[in-house]
Amino acid sequence: MRPCLFPVARTVAMSVAVTLLAGCTAFSKDGGFGTVSSVASERLGKDAVLIKTEDDRNAVAQRTQELLSAPLGMDEVVQIALLNNRGLQASYGELGIAEADLVQAGRLPNPGFSFSRTRGSDDLSISRTFTLGMLRVLTMPLTTRIESRRFEQARLQAANAMLEVAADARRAYIRAVAAKQSATYAEQVKGSAEASTELARRMQQAGNFSQLDYAREQAFYADAMAQVARARQQSASAREKLTRVMGLWGSQAQYALPELLPDLPATRPELQDLETFAMQNRLDIQAAKLQTQSAASSLGLSKATRFINVLDVGYQNNFTTSDGREQGYEISVEIPLFDWGSAKVARAEAIYMQSANRLAGTAINARSEVREAYSTYVSGYALAKHYRDEVVPIRKTISDELLLRYNGMLASVFELLADSRDQVGAVNSAIDALKDYWLAQTDLQQAVGGRLPMTALAASSTQSEESKGQ
């Protein structure tokens, strides 16, 4: 029995050695958060943090308070959201789960030990057995590679979740500022309508104004009142949505916003090969690729172990009073009599095909999203530019001419008031067009992976500087 023990022992020792040489996985210092931090810095120019301790929480609170000390711009809003959004912090928990699975896959299984002591008549029997799950040991390198890909996938997904929160913060900021701007303008219109109605009332009492014209002025004032109430509610709702995205509460929610949206850029950058850029840059596509690779590896593991599900190797050390000490080994193998592993392989194949199709679908949808977002971005810029360069200047020219006529007693005050009513639609449309442009730019950035190509942005910046210099 003794000579047969050494080959088995050597086999076990070699398997364990190979596994150890493959590398026992340990927990990383950053828990996989380095990927999220790098993406935030490179694509957004912002800091992403993982809050674990009270010191982390205090540092975030101090940084947030510094950002809230002045009216918030789009960059400040994004940074506050990356620091305080609780949903984003919760998504980072997937990193810890995935890393724990990776570390667990890289650790040797615990050996088993059994002991028995029996006595019959004058015969004493003592049995000691050590067992080790060899199948798990032999498949550890492949299992570790699979979990390593899944951990990398979790890091990419966490980084992509961070980019989505940043985009949501930009959208909420644009809508909140636009709603505030519209509410302020509605207040101005209401003031003008109130003055017009009061003047019409006095003239009607003096007999210089018809009842019909007076009723029209009253209707305009009533509509202006309704518009103010609606604009105030929309502004409050948009602000609360922004507050939720930033993760603020209590006194922090008393932040200040600017009165106006950012100006339309002087030029629109020419963006080429955006679909190719998106395929290389989007994190959800990279994560889907890793998922497909993991499914392929899992399929290979399932095929390799389809006939053997349990393989235990044990070392026995027995003692009986009649025969003395006995040593040996045992091997436990599951016999594939009823289950030949076909169901397990079929399941792995189905998971692989599912992952492959999801990857293809993600890529196809991404290309379509880029085309749609770019079309909206181009048309949004053209429309906002049209209002800025054509509609608003024309309305101003009309107002200036009417004012000159009024000063020359060639136009009545009611013509001035009627012109101000005509301006309401143009101004509101101009605000909406500017808002839609900034939203379209945000959607385009998100569609291509969180940022636009740097070469196009650099060219646009250069053109803007040259136009300013001229």
DOGU-743866 format. One line per 2 residues: for each residue x, y, z of C-alpha. Coordinates in nm, 4 decimals. Layout:
N
X Y Z  ...
This chain:
470
0.0000 0.0000 0.0000  0.2780 0.2425 0.0851
0.4428 0.2557 -0.2629  0.1035 0.3459 -0.4171
0.0705 0.6458 -0.1908  0.3573 0.8511 -0.3335
0.2287 0.8934 -0.6929  -0.0988 1.0251 -0.5613
0.0739 1.2534 -0.3145  0.3013 1.3825 -0.5897
0.0015 1.4470 -0.8135  -0.1749 1.6417 -0.5417
0.1404 1.8361 -0.4595  0.2035 1.9220 -0.8259
-0.1544 2.0356 -0.8753  -0.1393 2.2559 -0.5691
0.1967 2.3963 -0.6784  0.0674 2.4788 -1.0250
-0.2322 2.6538 -0.8756  -0.0167 2.8536 -0.6376
0.2174 2.9521 -0.9199  -0.0845 3.0713 -1.1165
-0.1257 3.3277 -0.8428  -0.3421 3.3372 -0.5343
-0.5687 3.6371 -0.5836  -0.5728 3.8945 -0.3062
-0.7901 4.1983 -0.2471  -0.6645 4.5067 -0.4322
-0.5847 4.8302 -0.2533  -0.8473 5.0338 -0.4355
-1.1114 4.7619 -0.4659  -1.1238 4.8127 -0.8415
-1.2237 5.1788 -0.8044  -0.9167 5.2967 -0.9960
-1.0986 5.2396 -1.3258  -1.3882 5.4627 -1.2191
-1.1521 5.7318 -1.0936  -0.9469 5.7284 -1.4137
-1.2543 5.7507 -1.6375  -1.3915 6.0424 -1.4345
-1.0610 6.2274 -1.4617  -0.9931 6.1569 -1.8289
-1.3435 6.1962 -1.9733  -1.5036 6.4467 -1.7387
-1.2151 6.6239 -1.5717  -1.3818 6.5466 -1.2382
-1.3088 6.3501 -0.9215  -1.4973 6.0322 -0.8363
-1.4834 5.9062 -0.4782  -1.5755 5.5868 -0.3001
-1.7035 5.6709 0.0476  -1.6020 5.4047 0.2982
-1.5068 5.5833 0.6189  -1.6219 5.8778 0.8239
-1.3159 6.0699 0.7066  -1.4241 6.0147 0.3455
-1.7697 6.1412 0.4304  -1.6349 6.4523 0.6029
-1.4044 6.5292 0.3109  -1.6945 6.5005 0.0671
-1.9107 6.7279 0.2825  -1.6375 6.9914 0.2968
-1.5766 6.9777 -0.0783  -1.9503 7.0005 -0.1446
-1.9867 7.3040 0.0789  -1.7072 7.4790 -0.1076
-1.8791 7.4154 -0.4397  -2.2143 7.5387 -0.3058
-2.0715 7.8700 -0.1871  -2.1264 8.0311 -0.5323
-2.3920 8.0000 -0.8056  -2.3527 7.6597 -0.9634
-2.2290 7.6040 -1.3149  -2.2619 7.2843 -1.5127
-1.9158 7.1597 -1.4071  -1.9874 7.2185 -1.0385
-2.3193 7.0348 -1.0614  -2.1530 6.7304 -1.2178
-1.8828 6.7260 -0.9503  -2.1363 6.7513 -0.6671
-2.3371 6.4642 -0.8168  -2.0274 6.2437 -0.8396
-1.9553 6.3152 -0.4748  -2.3023 6.2837 -0.3240
-2.5312 6.0713 -0.5419  -2.6284 5.7778 -0.3181
-2.7430 5.5600 -0.6038  -2.3996 5.5932 -0.7581
-2.2343 5.4965 -0.4307  -2.4649 5.1926 -0.4151
-2.3599 5.0851 -0.7651  -1.9974 5.0887 -0.6509
-2.0928 4.8048 -0.4167  -2.0918 4.5729 -0.7186
-1.7142 4.6190 -0.7290  -1.6745 4.4709 -0.3820
-1.9019 4.1784 -0.4675  -1.7154 4.1001 -0.7902
-1.3749 4.1277 -0.6237  -1.4857 3.8978 -0.3401
-1.5912 3.6382 -0.5992  -1.2538 3.6724 -0.7708
-1.0592 3.6276 -0.4474  -1.2762 3.3320 -0.3496
-1.2134 3.1661 -0.6867  -0.8382 3.1991 -0.6341
-0.8271 3.0263 -0.2979  -0.7683 2.6566 -0.2430
-1.0637 2.4561 -0.1123  -1.0456 2.3598 0.2507
-0.9424 1.9956 0.3030  -1.1755 1.7570 0.4827
-1.0915 1.5389 0.7792  -1.2869 1.2486 0.9203
-1.2096 1.0402 1.2302  -1.3744 0.7245 1.3567
-1.3024 0.4957 1.6502  -1.4798 0.1622 1.6907
-1.4360 -0.1334 1.9259  -1.5650 -0.4857 1.8890
-1.4781 -0.7578 2.1415  -1.1049 -0.7163 2.1919
-1.0515 -0.5390 1.8537  -0.9991 -0.1575 1.8427
-1.0224 0.0189 1.5068  -0.9172 0.3845 1.4472
-0.9645 0.5482 1.1059  -0.8363 0.8895 0.9959
-0.9004 1.0308 0.6479  -0.7940 1.3579 0.4849
-0.9738 1.4562 0.1615  -0.9225 1.7331 -0.0948
-1.1530 1.8350 -0.3793  -0.9145 1.7834 -0.6701
-1.1578 1.8925 -0.9391  -1.1786 2.2383 -0.7916
-0.8018 2.2546 -0.7562  -0.7462 2.1527 -1.1180
-1.0009 2.4017 -1.2503  -0.8863 2.6914 -1.0324
-0.6757 2.8672 -1.3019  -0.9651 2.8733 -1.5480
-1.2178 2.9685 -1.2810  -0.9927 3.2525 -1.1680
-0.9622 3.3831 -1.5239  -1.3400 3.3790 -1.5594
-1.3910 3.5714 -1.2367  -1.1109 3.8122 -1.3331
-1.3014 3.9025 -1.6501  -1.6185 3.9451 -1.4495
-1.4375 4.1760 -1.2089  -1.3092 4.3827 -1.5012
-1.6632 4.3887 -1.6377  -1.7910 4.5151 -1.3004
-1.5308 4.7935 -1.3055  -1.6400 4.9035 -1.6523
-2.0061 4.8916 -1.5515  -1.9358 5.1027 -1.2423
-1.7487 5.3577 -1.4547  -2.0359 5.3630 -1.7039
-2.2846 5.4195 -1.4200  -2.0719 5.7151 -1.3119
-2.0873 5.8628 -1.6640  -2.4647 5.8191 -1.6697
-2.5019 6.0072 -1.3410  -2.2817 6.2859 -1.4791
-2.5025 6.3086 -1.7903  -2.8191 6.3079 -1.5778
-2.6748 6.5908 -1.3684  -2.6005 6.7988 -1.6800
-2.9517 6.7417 -1.8175  -3.1140 6.8304 -1.4844
-2.9010 7.1464 -1.4595  -2.9931 7.2604 -1.8114
-3.3636 7.2062 -1.7484  -3.3509 7.3768 -1.4074
-3.1748 7.6882 -1.5365  -3.3991 7.7066 -1.8437
-3.7087 7.6737 -1.6240  -3.5819 7.9473 -1.3945
-3.5113 8.1721 -1.6932  -3.8593 8.1091 -1.8325
-4.0174 8.1810 -1.4934  -3.8299 8.5111 -1.4664
-3.9439 8.6120 -1.8124  -4.3018 8.5103 -1.7302
-4.2882 8.7477 -1.4328  -4.1796 9.0281 -1.6642
-4.4616 8.9522 -1.9066  -4.7074 8.9510 -1.6175
-4.5881 9.2942 -1.5075  -4.6308 9.4310 -1.8573
-4.9774 9.2756 -1.8874  -5.0783 9.4218 -1.5525
-4.9742 9.7712 -1.6600  -5.1548 9.7304 -1.9918
-5.4740 9.6190 -1.8205  -5.4667 9.9072 -1.5753
-5.4198 10.1586 -1.8568  -5.7012 9.9988 -2.0568
-5.9312 10.0163 -1.7534  -5.8726 10.3876 -1.7080
-5.9232 10.4612 -2.0760  -6.2371 10.2508 -2.0830
-6.3748 10.4469 -1.7867  -6.2972 10.7706 -1.9716
-6.4864 10.6421 -2.2731  -6.1777 10.6251 -2.4944
-6.1606 10.2458 -2.5109  -6.4146 9.9893 -2.6198
-6.5386 9.7095 -2.3991  -6.4047 9.4543 -2.6488
-6.0515 9.5947 -2.6451  -6.0589 9.6148 -2.2669
-6.1700 9.2492 -2.2478  -5.8771 9.1508 -2.4712
-5.6341 9.3212 -2.2352  -5.7948 9.1466 -1.9408
-5.7673 8.8102 -2.1168  -5.3989 8.8684 -2.1847
-5.3390 8.9538 -1.8199  -5.5288 8.6458 -1.7004
-5.3273 8.4265 -1.9355  -5.0044 8.5870 -1.8135
-5.1039 8.5059 -1.4553  -5.1602 8.1428 -1.5502
-4.8282 8.1296 -1.7332  -4.6489 8.2616 -1.4241
-4.8044 7.9949 -1.2025  -4.7162 7.7235 -1.4525
-4.3601 7.8527 -1.4963  -4.3048 7.8706 -1.1201
-4.4185 7.5112 -1.0753  -4.2023 7.3888 -1.3632
-3.9043 7.5738 -1.2180  -3.9598 7.4231 -0.8721
-3.9997 7.0739 -1.0167  -3.6868 7.1046 -1.2333
-3.4888 7.2317 -0.9360  -3.5966 6.9391 -0.7187
-3.4931 6.6936 -0.9896  -3.1521 6.8590 -0.9972
-3.1344 6.8398 -0.6174  -3.2062 6.4672 -0.6260
-2.9401 6.3973 -0.8874  -2.6821 6.5897 -0.6844
-2.7845 6.3990 -0.3694  -2.8368 6.7140 -0.1606
-3.0733 6.7674 0.1308  -3.1376 7.0041 0.4193
-2.9546 7.3351 0.4035  -2.7527 7.2108 0.1057
-3.0670 7.2325 -0.1080  -3.0586 7.6148 -0.0791
-2.8027 7.6440 -0.3572  -2.8014 7.9256 -0.6128
-2.8366 7.8875 -0.9884  -2.7465 8.1393 -1.2597
-3.0188 8.3472 -1.4210  -2.9423 8.2432 -1.7784
-2.8327 7.9365 -1.9722  -2.4778 7.9328 -2.1113
-2.4438 8.1145 -2.4408  -2.4514 7.9247 -2.7650
-2.0940 7.8475 -2.8839  -1.9706 8.0668 -3.1665
-1.9079 7.7639 -3.3874  -2.0136 7.4028 -3.3963
-1.7249 7.1503 -3.4136  -1.7126 6.9207 -3.7117
-1.7332 6.5661 -3.5780  -1.6204 6.2806 -3.8028
-1.6332 5.9009 -3.7621  -1.8411 5.9221 -3.4454
-1.9659 5.5653 -3.4817  -1.6104 5.4307 -3.4871
-1.5192 5.6517 -3.1924  -1.8202 5.5242 -2.9984
-1.7334 5.1589 -3.0665  -1.3886 5.2171 -2.9173
-1.4946 5.4485 -2.6382  -1.8247 5.3232 -2.4942
-1.7832 5.1331 -2.1705  -2.1063 4.9353 -2.2037
-1.9734 4.7795 -2.5254  -1.6441 4.6915 -2.3563
-1.8329 4.5375 -2.0644  -2.0502 4.3352 -2.3031
-1.7365 4.2022 -2.4744  -1.5943 4.0873 -2.1415
-1.9234 3.9226 -2.0532  -1.9168 3.7297 -2.3801
-1.5574 3.6218 -2.3176  -1.6508 3.5046 -1.9687
-1.9435 3.3082 -2.1098  -1.7122 3.1456 -2.3648
-1.4686 3.0471 -2.0895  -1.7520 2.9116 -1.8776
-1.8689 2.7066 -2.1744  -1.5210 2.5583 -2.2076
-1.5157 2.4728 -1.8382  -1.8569 2.3100 -1.8608
-1.7477 2.0951 -2.1537  -1.4245 1.9970 -1.9785
-1.6047 1.8821 -1.6634  -1.9244 1.7482 -1.8150
-1.8494 1.3855 -1.7201  -1.6781 1.4504 -1.3861
-1.8595 1.6631 -1.1351  -1.6924 1.5334 -0.8188
-1.3306 1.4229 -0.7850  -1.2068 1.3884 -0.4278
-0.8684 1.2462 -0.3299  -0.8197 1.1230 0.0251
-0.5322 1.0004 0.2429  -0.6181 0.7274 0.4931
-0.4347 0.6374 0.8105  -0.6054 0.3460 0.9888
-0.5171 0.1407 1.2952  -0.6584 -0.1839 1.4260
-0.5337 -0.3937 1.7165  -0.5399 -0.7056 1.4988
-0.3589 -0.5713 1.1887  -0.1706 -0.2731 1.3262
-0.1333 0.0521 1.1327  -0.2494 0.0786 0.7691
-0.1967 0.3663 0.5269  -0.3486 0.4266 0.1859
-0.5578 0.6563 -0.0252  -0.9032 0.6759 -0.1722
-1.0478 0.8458 -0.4795  -1.4129 0.9418 -0.5008
-1.5543 0.9903 -0.8495  -1.9134 1.0586 -0.9448
-2.0267 0.8011 -1.2006  -2.2137 0.9647 -1.4938
-2.4778 0.6946 -1.5030  -2.7896 0.9098 -1.5260
-2.6559 1.2619 -1.5802  -2.3958 1.2889 -1.8597
-2.3607 1.6656 -1.8187  -2.5483 1.7489 -2.1386
-2.7893 1.9812 -1.9567  -2.5013 2.1694 -1.7988
-2.3299 2.2135 -2.1363  -2.6554 2.3147 -2.3041
-2.7111 2.5772 -2.0367  -2.3596 2.7156 -2.0832
-2.4076 2.7260 -2.4615  -2.7376 2.9127 -2.4199
-2.5718 3.1657 -2.1876  -2.2912 3.2177 -2.4389
-2.5313 3.2726 -2.7295  -2.7332 3.5090 -2.5129
-2.4203 3.7125 -2.4334  -2.3091 3.7152 -2.7975
-2.6469 3.8417 -2.9149  -2.6577 4.1032 -2.6423
-2.3144 4.2248 -2.7477  -2.4254 4.2520 -3.1101
-2.7466 4.4272 -3.0046  -2.5570 4.6725 -2.7856
-2.3239 4.7609 -3.0730  -2.6096 4.8043 -3.3223
-2.8101 5.0188 -3.0813  -2.5036 5.2256 -2.9992
-2.4461 5.3109 -3.3655  -2.8092 5.4126 -3.4048
-2.7977 5.6220 -3.0865  -2.4897 5.8053 -3.2134
-2.6526 5.8858 -3.5474  -2.9724 6.0041 -3.3830
-2.7909 6.2106 -3.1198  -2.5656 6.3727 -3.3798
-2.8634 6.4616 -3.6023  -3.0418 6.6184 -3.3058
-2.7229 6.8003 -3.2065  -2.6720 6.9503 -3.5545
-3.0347 7.0576 -3.5970  -3.0469 7.1878 -3.2387
-2.7452 7.4097 -3.2959  -2.8878 7.5385 -3.6250
-3.2228 7.6213 -3.4644  -3.0699 7.7940 -3.1608
-2.8393 7.9906 -3.3913  -3.1387 8.0909 -3.6056
-3.3185 8.2349 -3.3041  -3.0033 8.4054 -3.1827
-2.9024 8.5594 -3.5173  -3.2363 8.6041 -3.6946
-3.5563 8.5865 -3.4914  -3.4526 8.7762 -3.1761
-3.2703 9.0568 -3.3651  -3.5708 9.1032 -3.5946
-3.8068 9.1253 -3.2977  -3.5745 9.3815 -3.1378
-3.5678 9.5873 -3.4568  -3.9472 9.5911 -3.4653
-3.9630 9.7003 -3.1025  -3.7085 9.9772 -3.1584
-3.8975 10.1074 -3.4602  -4.2278 10.1077 -3.2738
-4.0684 10.2935 -2.9858  -3.9419 10.5602 -3.2268
-4.2890 10.5920 -3.3776  -4.4430 10.6172 -3.0319
-4.1986 10.8924 -2.9360  -4.2949 11.0718 -3.2573
-4.6641 11.0278 -3.1704  -4.7088 10.8007 -3.4732
-4.7965 10.4910 -3.2697  -5.0115 10.4396 -2.9622
-4.9110 10.2841 -2.6347  -5.1301 9.9860 -2.7146
-4.9280 9.9148 -3.0255  -4.6231 9.8951 -2.8005
-4.8076 9.6610 -2.5664  -4.9277 9.4465 -2.8565
-4.5709 9.4197 -2.9806  -4.4542 9.3072 -2.6359
-4.7181 9.0330 -2.6484  -4.5878 8.9223 -2.9865
-4.2373 8.8973 -2.8407  -4.3449 8.6477 -2.5754
-4.3589 8.3515 -2.8126  -4.0287 8.4396 -2.9779
-3.8409 8.4738 -2.6482  -3.9824 8.1528 -2.5033
-3.8971 7.9673 -2.8244  -3.5427 8.1064 -2.8127
-3.5013 7.9818 -2.4537  -3.6345 7.6390 -2.5493
-3.4055 7.6200 -2.8546  -3.0986 7.6994 -2.6444
-3.2042 7.4461 -2.3820  -3.2578 7.1788 -2.6479
-2.9119 7.2425 -2.7918  -2.7372 7.1889 -2.4595
-2.9450 6.8780 -2.3963  -2.8555 6.7478 -2.7430
-2.4866 6.8038 -2.6751  -2.5152 6.6100 -2.3499
-2.6963 6.3237 -2.5244  -2.4300 6.3131 -2.7951
-2.1510 6.3016 -2.5385  -2.3237 6.0157 -2.3615
-2.3893 5.8311 -2.6882  -2.0196 5.8258 -2.7790
-1.8964 5.7320 -2.4311  -1.9046 6.0390 -2.2089
-1.6965 6.2830 -2.4140  -1.6641 6.4144 -2.7670
-1.3444 6.3490 -2.9685  -1.0750 6.5791 -2.8366
-0.9448 6.6701 -3.1848  -1.2834 6.8147 -3.2835
-1.3152 7.0088 -2.9593  -0.9637 7.1478 -2.9959
-1.0376 7.2604 -3.3515  -1.3597 7.4259 -3.2382
-1.1782 7.6057 -2.9568  -0.9166 7.7348 -3.2000
-1.1831 7.8641 -3.4378  -1.3606 8.0391 -3.1521
-1.0408 8.2142 -3.0418  -0.9673 8.3248 -3.3978
-1.3177 8.4666 -3.4382  -1.2775 8.6593 -3.1142
-0.9433 8.7963 -3.2282  -1.0937 8.9234 -3.5526
